[in-house]
Amino acid sequence: MTDLETVTPLPDTWMGGDWESLTTGADEIQGADLEKGAQLIGVPMCLIGATFQQGDYVQNGVTGWYVSLETVIGPQAEIDRAYRRNRIPDDIAVPEPGERLVFNEGGTGVYRQIVEYLEAKGLIRINSDAPKNGPWGECRYDILPSEWDVREDIAASVTKIKPDGTRVLSFPIRLLCPRGLRSSEYTNEYTKQGITRYLG
């Protein structure tokens, strides 16, 4: 039975007022708005979460995975510095300082960097002798998350099983990206022009 002395009291009945008086002391639902990675080029931010899940893109008969990255936009002083250094393109609508956003990445840029980061931090182990670079599917960082060894003491807290039985891995992280994302254009046999994004 719950000790009623320790239960949080009900808030006072709201009698009207401004937004600040309404929300001061309010409990807050944590969430993030979805943003396109292309809108975060040069924008200072700190990544706070990486969630890997299976997508619907099939390449060479394999359904790929993508990572959803939760981030907090840097303070105005850092954004101003990025503008002075010409890191942020003119067509970018920079989010508000402190705004919490999420963006999705797959492929050979940011996705691989995050996998490499998790392995370097000892959070996962990839059992492969594949090289650290190369075409998609030939790099160790393209090994599917379903085949990773997650560190035993955190495995239960970062692993979720969806109702359809697929595995989702969600890691809390703190990865400062003072230069935001950058883009690199390329050509290959599949496309005449493509763009891959990278962290700073």
MDTraj code that builds the backbone (N, CA, C; nanometers):
import mdtraj as md
import numpy as np

residues = "MET THR ASP LEU GLU THR VAL THR PRO LEU PRO ASP THR TRP MET GLY GLY ASP TRP GLU SER LEU THR THR GLY ALA ASP GLU ILE GLN GLY ALA ASP LEU GLU LYS GLY ALA GLN LEU ILE GLY VAL PRO MET CYS LEU ILE GLY ALA THR PHE GLN GLN GLY ASP TYR VAL GLN ASN GLY VAL THR GLY TRP TYR VAL SER LEU GLU THR VAL ILE GLY PRO GLN ALA GLU ILE ASP ARG ALA TYR ARG ARG ASN ARG ILE PRO ASP ASP ILE ALA VAL PRO GLU PRO GLY GLU ARG LEU VAL PHE ASN GLU GLY GLY THR GLY VAL TYR ARG GLN ILE VAL GLU TYR LEU GLU ALA LYS GLY LEU ILE ARG ILE ASN SER ASP ALA PRO LYS ASN GLY PRO TRP GLY GLU CYS ARG TYR ASP ILE LEU PRO SER GLU TRP ASP VAL ARG GLU ASP ILE ALA ALA SER VAL THR LYS ILE LYS PRO ASP GLY THR ARG VAL LEU SER PHE PRO ILE ARG LEU LEU CYS PRO ARG GLY LEU ARG SER SER GLU TYR THR ASN GLU TYR THR LYS GLN GLY ILE THR ARG TYR LEU GLY".split()
xyz = np.array([
    [0.0839, -0.1183, 0.0000],
    [0.0000, 0.0000, 0.0000],
    [0.0886, 0.1249, 0.0000],
    [0.0466, 0.2259, -0.0766],
    [0.1235, 0.3501, -0.0872],
    [0.1070, 0.4347, 0.0385],
    [0.2176, 0.4891, 0.0844],
    [0.2137, 0.5807, 0.1973],
    [0.1633, 0.7156, 0.1466],
    [0.0407, 0.7540, 0.1856],
    [-0.0201, 0.8760, 0.1336],
    [0.0591, 1.0011, 0.1671],
    [0.1452, 0.9936, 0.2688],
    [0.2261, 1.1107, 0.3051],
    [0.3295, 1.1428, 0.1982],
    [0.3666, 1.0433, 0.1174],
    [0.4720, 1.0655, 0.0179],
    [0.4166, 1.0906, -0.1222],
    [0.2855, 1.0870, -0.1388],
    [0.2260, 1.1094, -0.2704],
    [0.2341, 1.2583, -0.3059],
    [0.2671, 1.2879, -0.4295],
    [0.2755, 1.4264, -0.4747],
    [0.1381, 1.4916, -0.4655],
    [0.1301, 1.6111, -0.4105],
    [-0.0010, 1.6771, -0.3986],
    [-0.0555, 1.7200, -0.5342],
    [-0.1868, 1.7346, -0.5426],
    [-0.2496, 1.7848, -0.6650],
    [-0.2104, 1.9305, -0.6850],
    [-0.1976, 1.9738, -0.8115],
    [-0.1706, 2.1158, -0.8347],
    [-0.2950, 2.1975, -0.8008],
    [-0.2729, 2.3244, -0.7740],
    [-0.3848, 2.4147, -0.7493],
    [-0.4707, 2.4235, -0.8741],
    [-0.5991, 2.4475, -0.8568],
    [-0.6877, 2.4695, -0.9707],
    [-0.6428, 2.5955, -1.0432],
    [-0.6266, 2.5855, -1.1742],
    [-0.5773, 2.6998, -1.2518],
    [-0.6908, 2.7997, -1.2688],
    [-0.6651, 2.9206, -1.2319],
    [-0.7675, 3.0263, -1.2352],
    [-0.7427, 3.1250, -1.3488],
    [-0.6595, 3.0872, -1.4438],
    [-0.6283, 3.1754, -1.5560],
    [-0.4949, 3.2443, -1.5340],
    [-0.4449, 3.3067, -1.6393],
    [-0.3160, 3.3743, -1.6330],
    [-0.2373, 3.3480, -1.7598],
    [-0.1108, 3.3878, -1.7596],
    [-0.0286, 3.3705, -1.8785],
    [0.0335, 3.2305, -1.8839],
    [0.0992, 3.2035, -1.9940],
    [0.1606, 3.0720, -2.0176],
    [0.2628, 3.0378, -1.9107],
    [0.3442, 3.1365, -1.8722],
    [0.4488, 3.1112, -1.7735],
    [0.3900, 3.0693, -1.6387],
    [0.2828, 3.1372, -1.5963],
    [0.2234, 3.1000, -1.4678],
    [0.1578, 2.9628, -1.4755],
    [0.1054, 2.9282, -1.5920],
    [0.0439, 2.7962, -1.6090],
    [0.1470, 2.6849, -1.6051],
    [0.2616, 2.7060, -1.6687],
    [0.3579, 2.5970, -1.6875],
    [0.4659, 2.5894, -1.5808],
    [0.4805, 2.6914, -1.4976],
    [0.5818, 2.6869, -1.3919],
    [0.5521, 2.5706, -1.2975],
    [0.6465, 2.4815, -1.2843],
    [0.6299, 2.3653, -1.1973],
    [0.5522, 2.2507, -1.2591],
    [0.5107, 2.2655, -1.3865],
    [0.4350, 2.1581, -1.4525],
    [0.5263, 2.0412, -1.4867],
    [0.4719, 1.9206, -1.4823],
    [0.5441, 1.8046, -1.5339],
    [0.5483, 1.8172, -1.6858],
    [0.6535, 1.7651, -1.7469],
    [0.6696, 1.7822, -1.8915],
    [0.6870, 1.6489, -1.9610],
    [0.6153, 1.6309, -2.0696],
    [0.6312, 1.5137, -2.1558],
    [0.7530, 1.5397, -2.2439],
    [0.8499, 1.4510, -2.2400],
    [0.9689, 1.4673, -2.3236],
    [0.9385, 1.4177, -2.4648],
    [0.9800, 1.4909, -2.5620],
    [0.9595, 1.4539, -2.7007],
    [1.0454, 1.5419, -2.7890],
    [1.0423, 1.5134, -2.9173],
    [1.1233, 1.5903, -3.0123],
    [1.0519, 1.5952, -3.1460],
    [1.0614, 1.7088, -3.2125],
    [1.0042, 1.7223, -3.3462],
    [1.0983, 1.6607, -3.4484],
    [1.0405, 1.5984, -3.5510],
    [1.1190, 1.5396, -3.6591],
    [1.1681, 1.6497, -3.7517],
    [1.2969, 1.6456, -3.7833],
    [1.3585, 1.7435, -3.8732],
    [1.4380, 1.6682, -3.9784],
    [1.4529, 1.7266, -4.0948],
    [1.5362, 1.6681, -4.1990],
    [1.6822, 1.6991, -4.1675],
    [1.7681, 1.5987, -4.1834],
    [1.9105, 1.6199, -4.1590],
    [1.9681, 1.7325, -4.2424],
    [1.9125, 1.7523, -4.3633],
    [1.9614, 1.8578, -4.4517],
    [1.9426, 1.9960, -4.3905],
    [1.8519, 2.0090, -4.2928],
    [1.8272, 2.1374, -4.2277],
    [1.9177, 2.1605, -4.1071],
    [2.0089, 2.0662, -4.0830],
    [2.0994, 2.0785, -3.9680],
    [2.2453, 2.0938, -4.0113],
    [2.2654, 2.1285, -4.1390],
    [2.4006, 2.1494, -4.1893],
    [2.4625, 2.2704, -4.1173],
    [2.5736, 2.2473, -4.0496],
    [2.6461, 2.3534, -3.9818],
    [2.5874, 2.3983, -3.8498],
    [2.4750, 2.3401, -3.8082],
    [2.4046, 2.3861, -3.6874],
    [2.4643, 2.3176, -3.5638],
    [2.5192, 2.3925, -3.4683],
    [2.5769, 2.3323, -3.3473],
    [2.4697, 2.2584, -3.2675],
    [2.5045, 2.1377, -3.2216],
    [2.4072, 2.0575, -3.1482],
    [2.4785, 1.9527, -3.0656],
    [2.4030, 1.8892, -2.9776],
    [2.4551, 1.7779, -2.8982],
    [2.3584, 1.6615, -2.9112],
    [2.4073, 1.5488, -2.9605],
    [2.3245, 1.4292, -2.9745],
    [2.3048, 1.3668, -2.8372],
    [2.1789, 1.3326, -2.8055],
    [2.1495, 1.2759, -2.6741],
    [2.0891, 1.1361, -2.6809],
    [2.0586, 1.0872, -2.8002],
    [2.0026, 0.9528, -2.8109],
    [2.0160, 0.8990, -2.9520],
    [2.0390, 0.7688, -2.9638],
    [2.0501, 0.7019, -3.0927],
    [1.9655, 0.5758, -3.0890],
    [1.8622, 0.5702, -3.1740],
    [1.7719, 0.4556, -3.1786],
    [1.7814, 0.3894, -3.3157],
    [1.8196, 0.2628, -3.3153],
    [1.8352, 0.1855, -3.4389],
    [1.7137, 0.0968, -3.4591],
    [1.6574, 0.1035, -3.5793],
    [1.5464, 0.0149, -3.6128],
    [1.5490, -0.0188, -3.7605],
    [1.4810, -0.1272, -3.7922],
    [1.4802, -0.1749, -3.9295],
    [1.3904, -0.0863, -4.0140],
    [1.4403, -0.0518, -4.1324],
    [1.3630, 0.0315, -4.2240],
    [1.2901, -0.0528, -4.3259],
    [1.2555, 0.0097, -4.4374],
    [1.1880, -0.0632, -4.5441],
    [1.2684, -0.0614, -4.6738],
    [1.3935, -0.0093, -4.6659],
    [1.4804, -0.0036, -4.7839],
    [1.5554, -0.1353, -4.7975],
    [1.5440, -0.1993, -4.9131],
    [1.6102, -0.3276, -4.9373],
    [1.7221, -0.3074, -5.0391],
    [1.8428, -0.3510, -5.0027],
    [1.9565, -0.3435, -5.0935],
    [2.0273, -0.4776, -5.0926],
    [2.0520, -0.5306, -5.2096],
    [2.1155, -0.6627, -5.2250],
    [2.0402, -0.7706, -5.1465],
    [1.9081, -0.7594, -5.1426],
    [1.8259, -0.8588, -5.0747],
    [1.8221, -0.8455, -4.9237],
    [1.8845, -0.7394, -4.8687],
    [1.8896, -0.7199, -4.7236],
    [1.8114, -0.5938, -4.6876],
    [1.7212, -0.6067, -4.5893],
    [1.6488, -0.4894, -4.5412],
    [1.7396, -0.4134, -4.4455],
    [1.7668, -0.2900, -4.4808],
    [1.8595, -0.2098, -4.4023],
    [1.7982, -0.1520, -4.2767],
    [1.8828, -0.0971, -4.1928],
    [1.8429, -0.0306, -4.0696],
    [1.8745, 0.1174, -4.0829],
    [1.8139, 0.1963, -3.9979],
    [1.8466, 0.3387, -3.9909],
    [1.8549, 0.3778, -3.8440],
    [1.9122, 0.4945, -3.8200],
    [1.9239, 0.5439, -3.6831],
    [1.8478, 0.6754, -3.6717],
    [1.7668, 0.6853, -3.5672],
    [1.7003, 0.8098, -3.5325],
    [1.7847, 0.8767, -3.4245],
    [1.8301, 0.9969, -3.4526],
    [1.9189, 1.0672, -3.3599],
    [1.8450, 1.1827, -3.2945],
    [1.8378, 1.1773, -3.1621],
    [1.7751, 1.2854, -3.0874],
    [1.8839, 1.3861, -3.0514],
    [1.8529, 1.5135, -3.0701],
    [1.9542, 1.6160, -3.0510],
    [1.8953, 1.7398, -2.9864],
    [1.9818, 1.8167, -2.9223],
    [1.9448, 1.9462, -2.8662],
    [2.0298, 2.0516, -2.9362],
    [1.9632, 2.1534, -2.9903],
    [2.0330, 2.2594, -3.0631],
    [2.1125, 2.3459, -2.9654],
    [2.2303, 2.3880, -3.0078],
    [2.3198, 2.4659, -2.9240],
    [2.2673, 2.6054, -2.8913],
    [2.3345, 2.6761, -2.7997],
    [2.2924, 2.8109, -2.7602],
    [2.3163, 2.9123, -2.8719],
    [2.2526, 3.0278, -2.8585],
    [2.2604, 3.1312, -2.9618],
    [2.4043, 3.1725, -2.9904],
    [2.4888, 3.1789, -2.8884],
    [2.6284, 3.2184, -2.9102],
    [2.6990, 3.1215, -3.0047],
    [2.6693, 2.9922, -2.9923],
    [2.7305, 2.8924, -3.0820],
    [2.6738, 2.9042, -3.2231],
    [2.5447, 2.9319, -3.2333],
    [2.4825, 2.9508, -3.3651],
    [2.5421, 3.0739, -3.4327],
    [2.5583, 3.1830, -3.3558],
    [2.6193, 3.3048, -3.4115],
    [2.7605, 3.2766, -3.4615],
    [2.8374, 3.1991, -3.3846],
    [2.9735, 3.1642, -3.4263],
    [2.9700, 3.0845, -3.5577],
    [2.8755, 2.9911, -3.5691],
    [2.8643, 2.9113, -3.6915],
    [2.8331, 2.9997, -3.8121],
    [2.7495, 3.1011, -3.7920],
    [2.7215, 3.1964, -3.9007],
    [2.8471, 3.2744, -3.9387],
    [2.9212, 3.3214, -3.8381],
    [3.0436, 3.3982, -3.8664],
    [3.1459, 3.3136, -3.9422],
    [3.1480, 3.1848, -3.9141],
    [3.2426, 3.0946, -3.9810],
    [3.1878, 3.0411, -4.1136],
    [3.0699, 3.0879, -4.1527],
    [3.0052, 3.0452, -4.2781],
    [2.9806, 2.8946, -4.2834],
    [2.9508, 2.8354, -4.1683],
    [2.9214, 2.6919, -4.1649],
    [2.7772, 2.6621, -4.2032],
    [2.6868, 2.7574, -4.1763],
    [2.5446, 2.7365, -4.2005],
    [2.5077, 2.7987, -4.3350],
    [2.4602, 2.7177, -4.4308],
    [2.4204, 2.7726, -4.5615],
    [2.3034, 2.8704, -4.5476],
    [2.2918, 2.9610, -4.6437],
    [2.1891, 3.0641, -4.6395],
    [2.0472, 3.0077, -4.6418],
    [2.0295, 2.8890, -4.7023],
    [1.8935, 2.8354, -4.7169],
    [1.8483, 2.7508, -4.5966],
    [1.9273, 2.7468, -4.4899],
    [1.8920, 2.6695, -4.3705],
    [1.8108, 2.7572, -4.2745],
    [1.6952, 2.7063, -4.2342],
    [1.6149, 2.7737, -4.1316],
    [1.6573, 2.7140, -3.9974],
    [1.7468, 2.7824, -3.9290],
    [1.8067, 2.7292, -3.8066],
    [1.7014, 2.7151, -3.6968],
    [1.6954, 2.5982, -3.6324],
    [1.6018, 2.5796, -3.5208],
    [1.6364, 2.6718, -3.4039],
    [1.5446, 2.6811, -3.3100],
    [1.5645, 2.7646, -3.1912],
    [1.6737, 2.7069, -3.1012],
    [1.7535, 2.7909, -3.0374],
    [1.8512, 2.7406, -2.9406],
    [1.7798, 2.6575, -2.8335],
    [1.8391, 2.5432, -2.8001],
    [1.7818, 2.4559, -2.6981],
    [1.6694, 2.3675, -2.7473],
    [1.6290, 2.3819, -2.8744],
    [1.5195, 2.3005, -2.9269],
    [1.5616, 2.1541, -2.9347],
    [1.4683, 2.0672, -2.9026],
    [1.4929, 1.9226, -2.9045],
    [1.4335, 1.8656, -3.0324],
    [1.5174, 1.8025, -3.1146],
    [1.4753, 1.7510, -3.2447],
    [1.5223, 1.6074, -3.2620],
    [1.4657, 1.5412, -3.3623],
    [1.5135, 1.4084, -3.4003],
    [1.5248, 1.4057, -3.5520],
    [1.6314, 1.3428, -3.6025],
    [1.6482, 1.3265, -3.7473],
    [1.6946, 1.1845, -3.7749],
    [1.6611, 1.1352, -3.8930],
    [1.6907, 0.9963, -3.9299],
    [1.8050, 0.9905, -4.0298],
    [1.8916, 0.8913, -4.0123],
    [2.0043, 0.8717, -4.1027],
    [2.0249, 0.7227, -4.1292],
    [2.0618, 0.6909, -4.2506],
    [2.0993, 0.5550, -4.2901],
    [2.2165, 0.5680, -4.3863],
    [2.2615, 0.4592, -4.4416],
    [2.3656, 0.4679, -4.5439],
    [2.5067, 0.4670, -4.4890],
    [2.5935, 0.5417, -4.5558],
    [2.7375, 0.5297, -4.5285],
    [2.7984, 0.6519, -4.4607],
    [2.7167, 0.7478, -4.4179],
    [2.7697, 0.8676, -4.3549],
    [2.7502, 0.8676, -4.2042],
    [2.6559, 0.9498, -4.1583],
    [2.6290, 0.9638, -4.0160],
    [2.6012, 0.8289, -3.9507],
    [2.5242, 0.7443, -4.0181],
    [2.4914, 0.6132, -3.9612],
    [2.6185, 0.5371, -3.9206],
    [2.7123, 0.5276, -4.0129],
    [2.8376, 0.4565, -3.9826],
    [2.9148, 0.5256, -3.8700],
    [2.9152, 0.6577, -3.8698],
    [2.9872, 0.7294, -3.7649],
    [2.9306, 0.6967, -3.6264],
    [2.7985, 0.6860, -3.6168],
    [2.7365, 0.6561, -3.4880],
    [2.7672, 0.5128, -3.4462],
    [2.7637, 0.4196, -3.5398],
    [2.7984, 0.2802, -3.5075],
    [2.9438, 0.2725, -3.4612],
    [3.0320, 0.3422, -3.5316],
    [3.1739, 0.3450, -3.4925],
    [3.1893, 0.4037, -3.3522],
    [3.1151, 0.5100, -3.3237],
    [3.1187, 0.5736, -3.1925],
    [3.0750, 0.4755, -3.0831],
    [2.9648, 0.4043, -3.1045],
    [2.9150, 0.3092, -3.0044],
    [3.0167, 0.1984, -2.9793],
    [3.0816, 0.1530, -3.0858],
    [3.1821, 0.0478, -3.0681],
    [3.3045, 0.1033, -2.9938],
    [3.3470, 0.2243, -3.0291],
    [3.4631, 0.2844, -2.9625],
    [3.4365, 0.3071, -2.8137],
    [3.3116, 0.3353, -2.7778],
    [3.2751, 0.3553, -2.6372],
    [3.2568, 0.2231, -2.5632],
    [3.2660, 0.1107, -2.6337],
    [3.2518, -0.0187, -2.5701],
    [3.1077, -0.0572, -2.5401],
    [3.0119, 0.0096, -2.6041],
    [2.8706, -0.0216, -2.5810],
    [2.8248, -0.1404, -2.6642],
    [2.8889, -0.1586, -2.7798],
    [2.8593, -0.2735, -2.8658],
    [2.9903, -0.3360, -2.9115],
    [2.9813, -0.4596, -2.9573],
    [3.0956, -0.5263, -3.0204],
    [3.0458, -0.5848, -3.1515],
    [3.1208, -0.5594, -3.2577],
    [3.0869, -0.6122, -3.3895],
    [3.1851, -0.7231, -3.4207],
    [3.1352, -0.8439, -3.4318],
    [3.2207, -0.9600, -3.4580],
    [3.2409, -0.9763, -3.6080],
    [3.3322, -0.8977, -3.6607],
    [3.3602, -0.9020, -3.8042],
    [3.5010, -0.8524, -3.8288],
    [3.5655, -0.9102, -3.9294],
    [3.6968, -0.8641, -3.9731],
    [3.6851, -0.7689, -4.0921],
    [3.5622, -0.7275, -4.1246],
    [3.5406, -0.6376, -4.2381],
    [3.6142, -0.5059, -4.2144],
    [3.6557, -0.4390, -4.3226],
    [3.7281, -0.3114, -4.3079],
    [3.6374, -0.2010, -4.2554],
    [3.6984, -0.0903, -4.2107],
    [3.6234, 0.0225, -4.1574],
    [3.5661, 0.1122, -4.2667],
    [3.6042, 0.0906, -4.3907],
    [3.5541, 0.1694, -4.5029],
    [3.5196, 0.0757, -4.6176],
    [3.4486, 0.1311, -4.7154],
    [3.4151, 0.0531, -4.8335],
    [3.2711, 0.0734, -4.8748],
    [3.2325, 0.0132, -4.9861],
    [3.0941, 0.0244, -5.0330],
    [2.9976, -0.0337, -4.9299],
    [2.8701, 0.0074, -4.9419],
    [2.7707, -0.0418, -4.8483],
    [2.7689, -0.1945, -4.8492],
    [2.7675, -0.2510, -4.7294],
    [2.7630, -0.3960, -4.7140],
    [2.9003, -0.4595, -4.6990],
    [3.0059, -0.3819, -4.7262],
    [3.1410, -0.4362, -4.7162],
    [3.2192, -0.3761, -4.6002],
    [3.1561, -0.2895, -4.5246],
    [3.2195, -0.2203, -4.4119],
    [3.1689, -0.2812, -4.2811],
    [3.2530, -0.2878, -4.1803],
    [3.2132, -0.3468, -4.0518],
    [3.0961, -0.2714, -3.9895],
    [3.0839, -0.1409, -4.0191],
    [2.9778, -0.0608, -3.9598],
    [2.8435, -0.0776, -4.0310],
    [2.8423, -0.1613, -4.1353],
    [2.7168, -0.1967, -4.2021],
    [2.6592, -0.3280, -4.1484],
    [2.7328, -0.3966, -4.0608],
    [2.6794, -0.5185, -3.9991],
    [2.5495, -0.4799, -3.9277],
    [2.4440, -0.5539, -3.9531],
    [2.3131, -0.5179, -3.8996],
    [2.3120, -0.5183, -3.7469],
    [2.2420, -0.4234, -3.6863],
    [2.2327, -0.4192, -3.5396],
    [2.1802, -0.5483, -3.4781],
    [2.1021, -0.6229, -3.5513],
    [2.0519, -0.7501, -3.4992],
    [2.1645, -0.8500, -3.4750],
    [2.2830, -0.8227, -3.5319],
    [2.3979, -0.9120, -3.5160],
    [2.5033, -0.8574, -3.4195],
    [2.4807, -0.7396, -3.3635],
    [2.5763, -0.6828, -3.2691],
    [2.5679, -0.7555, -3.1351],
    [2.6790, -0.7546, -3.0631],
    [2.6794, -0.7932, -2.9221],
    [2.6711, -0.6645, -2.8421],
    [2.5614, -0.6460, -2.7711],
    [2.5451, -0.5285, -2.6863],
    [2.6049, -0.5601, -2.5500],
    [2.6763, -0.4643, -2.4926],
    [2.7394, -0.4862, -2.3622],
    [2.6363, -0.5408, -2.2628],
    [2.6745, -0.6467, -2.1952],
    [2.5799, -0.7236, -2.1142],
    [2.5086, -0.6413, -2.0078],
    [2.5788, -0.5500, -1.9411],
    [2.5158, -0.4753, -1.8312],
    [2.4152, -0.3704, -1.8771],
    [2.4139, -0.3377, -2.0087],
    [2.3171, -0.2399, -2.0582],
    [2.2163, -0.2999, -2.1556],
    [2.2367, -0.4255, -2.1937],
    [2.1556, -0.4871, -2.2993],
    [2.0058, -0.4768, -2.2716],
    [1.9638, -0.5087, -2.1500],
    [1.8207, -0.5080, -2.1187],
    [1.7615, -0.3682, -2.1265],
    [1.8380, -0.2663, -2.0865],
    [1.7829, -0.1306, -2.0845],
    [1.7800, -0.0649, -2.2222],
    [1.8624, -0.1101, -2.3163],
    [1.8654, -0.0465, -2.4488],
    [1.7903, -0.1262, -2.5549],
    [1.7454, -0.2462, -2.5211],
    [1.6797, -0.3327, -2.6188],
    [1.5294, -0.3350, -2.5967],
    [1.4565, -0.3145, -2.7057],
    [1.3112, -0.3260, -2.7022],
    [1.2690, -0.4181, -2.8164],
    [1.1642, -0.4946, -2.7929],
    [1.1087, -0.5807, -2.8969],
    [0.9716, -0.5254, -2.9344],
    [0.9542, -0.4900, -3.0610],
    [0.8278, -0.4358, -3.1080],
    [0.7244, -0.5480, -3.1177],
    [0.5949, -0.5142, -3.1243],
    [0.4901, -0.6169, -3.1329],
    [0.5091, -0.7154, -3.2480],
    [0.5729, -0.6703, -3.3581],
    [0.5956, -0.7623, -3.4706],
    [0.7206, -0.8489, -3.4521],
    [0.7867, -0.8361, -3.3358],
    [0.9024, -0.9191, -3.3054],
    [1.0358, -0.8602, -3.3454],
    [1.0361, -0.7439, -3.4116],
    [1.1630, -0.6846, -3.4527],
    [1.2295, -0.6142, -3.3349],
    [1.3615, -0.6119, -3.3405],
    [1.4430, -0.5562, -3.2326],
    [1.4711, -0.4086, -3.2582],
    [1.4625, -0.3286, -3.1543],
    [1.4989, -0.1870, -3.1590],
    [1.6038, -0.1649, -3.0509],
    [1.7106, -0.0953, -3.0861],
    [1.8162, -0.0630, -2.9898],
    [1.8199, 0.0877, -2.9703],
    [1.8074, 0.1323, -2.8457],
    [1.8006, 0.2752, -2.8163],
    [1.9034, 0.3113, -2.7092],
    [2.0076, 0.3852, -2.7499],
    [2.1193, 0.4195, -2.6615],
    [2.1133, 0.5663, -2.6202],
    [2.1146, 0.5965, -2.4896],
    [2.1368, 0.7350, -2.4501],
    [2.2843, 0.7678, -2.4725],
    [2.3116, 0.8815, -2.5335],
    [2.4503, 0.9212, -2.5613],
    [2.4654, 1.0699, -2.5306],
    [2.5872, 1.1169, -2.5310],
    [2.6182, 1.2601, -2.5231],
    [2.7325, 1.2836, -2.6205],
    [2.6986, 1.3266, -2.7411],
    [2.7986, 1.3484, -2.8449],
    [2.7843, 1.4909, -2.8983],
    [2.8773, 1.5766, -2.8574],
    [2.8741, 1.7169, -2.8969],
    [2.9187, 1.7303, -3.0424],
    [2.8386, 1.8008, -3.1203],
    [2.8677, 1.8251, -3.2624],
    [2.8674, 1.9760, -3.2855],
    [2.9744, 2.0444, -3.2489],
    [2.9755, 2.1908, -3.2581],
    [2.9630, 2.2427, -3.4003],
    [2.9944, 2.1605, -3.4992],
    [2.9817, 2.2015, -3.6390],
    [2.8611, 2.1377, -3.7074],
    [2.7749, 2.0737, -3.6290],
    [2.6533, 2.0152, -3.6847],
    [2.6828, 1.9062, -3.7861],
    [2.6048, 1.9044, -3.8918],
    [2.6252, 1.8086, -4.0007],
    [2.6926, 1.8793, -4.1174],
    [2.7566, 1.8008, -4.2011],
    [2.8084, 1.8526, -4.3276],
    [2.7653, 1.7566, -4.4367],
    [2.7614, 1.8032, -4.5598],
    [2.7185, 1.7167, -4.6690],
    [2.8312, 1.6994, -4.7693],
    [2.8307, 1.5839, -4.8339],
    [2.9308, 1.5515, -4.9352],
    [2.8579, 1.4965, -5.0563],
    [2.8838, 1.5549, -5.1717],
    [2.8197, 1.5082, -5.2948],
    [2.9058, 1.4015, -5.3604],
    [2.8411, 1.3067, -5.4275],
    [2.9123, 1.1966, -5.4916],
    [2.8306, 1.1439, -5.6082],
    [2.8938, 1.0625, -5.6903],
    [2.8242, 0.9902, -5.7964],
    [2.8623, 0.8437, -5.7856],
    [2.7721, 0.7559, -5.8282],
    [2.8017, 0.6123, -5.8346],
    [2.7172, 0.5484, -5.9426],
    [2.7176, 0.4154, -5.9504],
    [2.6452, 0.3486, -6.0583],
    [2.4940, 0.3548, -6.0401],
    [2.4473, 0.3909, -5.9200],
    [2.3027, 0.3943, -5.8947],
    [2.2426, 0.5313, -5.9228],
    [2.3212, 0.6356, -5.9054],
    [2.2674, 0.7706, -5.9176],
    [2.3718, 0.8627, -5.9793],
    [2.3257, 0.9612, -6.0567],
    [2.4187, 1.0552, -6.1164],
    [2.4721, 1.1524, -6.0125],
    [2.3895, 1.1814, -5.9141],
    [2.4352, 1.2705, -5.8071],
    [2.3679, 1.2288, -5.6775],
    [2.4457, 1.2149, -5.5724],
    [2.3923, 1.1810, -5.4421],
    [2.4584, 1.2667, -5.3358],
    [2.3981, 1.2688, -5.2194],
    [2.4531, 1.3455, -5.1067],
    [2.4561, 1.2575, -4.9840],
    [2.5712, 1.2515, -4.9189],
    [2.5841, 1.1816, -4.7918],
    [2.6160, 1.2844, -4.6856],
    [2.5486, 1.2732, -4.5712],
    [2.5752, 1.3643, -4.4605],
    [2.6669, 1.2993, -4.3590],
    [2.7509, 1.3827, -4.2968],
    [2.8446, 1.3382, -4.1939],
    [2.8339, 1.4315, -4.0741],
    [2.8738, 1.3821, -3.9593],
    [2.8856, 1.4673, -3.8406],
    [3.0065, 1.5563, -3.8581],
    [2.9873, 1.6884, -3.8392],
    [3.0919, 1.7896, -3.8412],
    [3.2047, 1.7575, -3.9280],
])
top = md.Topology()
chain = top.add_chain()
for i, resn in enumerate(residues, 1):
    res = top.add_residue(resn, chain, resSeq=i)
    for name in ("N", "CA", "C"):
        top.add_atom(name, md.element.get_by_symbol(name[0]), res)
traj = md.Trajectory(xyz[None], top)
